[in-house]
């Protein structure tokens, strides 16, 4: 998942995951923030633009027009053997030549008021 409307990082990568088994048809709510997921088993999560691993939710600045969030999926013909700390660029390089299908869903999100600090 990435946000090409972010500034100054373009695109801002919110989540990258790979080696999702073909039998997986949904992901559970509240995925763990760890490199290797326990559920679904075997899924690996790389480094997002915030420097952490796992999903980093959207936080566009209050007052910005709605940002576009691209959820990109790729079917690969092999399991990727890349370091657990890989980022978007490392993933795309490793996936090059192995993509046998792909899809994309784009969602829009903006914030009208500043969210409370946690």
N, C-alpha and C positions, 0 to 999 in steps of 0.2 A: 504494500500500500504506500503510495507516495503522493505528495502534494506539490504540483508544479507551480502553484501560485504563491508559495512561501517566499519570504525574503529575509535574509540574504542567501540562504541555501536553496538551490534549485536543482532538482526537486528535493524536498525534504522527505526522507524515507522514514515512514512511521512503522513499517513492519516488513520483515523479509523472513520467509520460512521455506524450507525445501525438504525433499525426501518424504513428502506426504504420500503415504501408501494410496494406491489407486482405489482401494476399497473404502477409503474415507469419503463420506458424503456430507459431513458437517463437522464443525469444530465446536467444542464445548465453550460455554461462556466463561470468561475469566481465566484465560490461558496463563500458565505459569510464566514468570519472567526468568527463565533459565535457558541455557543453551540447548539442552535436549529435553523434549517434552515426554512426560510419562503417559499423557493421554491427549491425543492419540500417540501411541508408542512409536518412537523412531523419528519423529518430526524434529528437525533442527531449526533453530532460530538464529539469525545473524544480527549484526550490529546495525542499529538504526541511526539516524542523524543526530539523535540526542546523546549518542555514545553508549547507550545501554543495549541490552538484548531483550527481545520480545516486543510486544505491541506497545507503542507509545501513541496514545489517543490524540485526536486533532485538537489544536488550540489556536485557531486563527486569531489575530488581534481584533479586539472589539472595534467595530466600525469599518473593517475591511469588507469588501464585497465577498460573497460566498466563495469559499475556496473549493476547488475540484479535487476530490480524493479518488485516485485511480487504484482499483483493486485488480491486479493483473494476475492471471493464472496461466501456467504453462504445463503442458504434458510433455514429459521427457522420455526418451527411450532408454535411459539408464539412471542409476542412482548416482548422485554427485558425491565425490570424495574431496571435499574442500574443508579447510579449517573451520572449527566451530565459531571462530571470531570473524568470519568473512562478512564483508559488507555487500551492498548492491552491485558494485562494479565487479567484485570477485565472483559473485554468483552469476552475473550475466556472461562473464568471460567463460566460466566453466560450462554453462548451459548452451553456449554457442555451438551449433551443429547437432544438438540433441533434441531440439524442440520439434515435436510431431503434431502439436495442436496448441492453441492458445485462445484466451478469452479475456474480456475486460468489462468491468462494471465501474461506472463513475458516479459517485455521490457528491452532493453539494452540502456544505455546512458553513454557517457563519455564527458569530456570537453577538448578541444584542447587548448583553451586560457582562461585566467582568465576573468570572466564576469565583466562588469563595476559595481562599487558599486552604490547602490541606495540610 
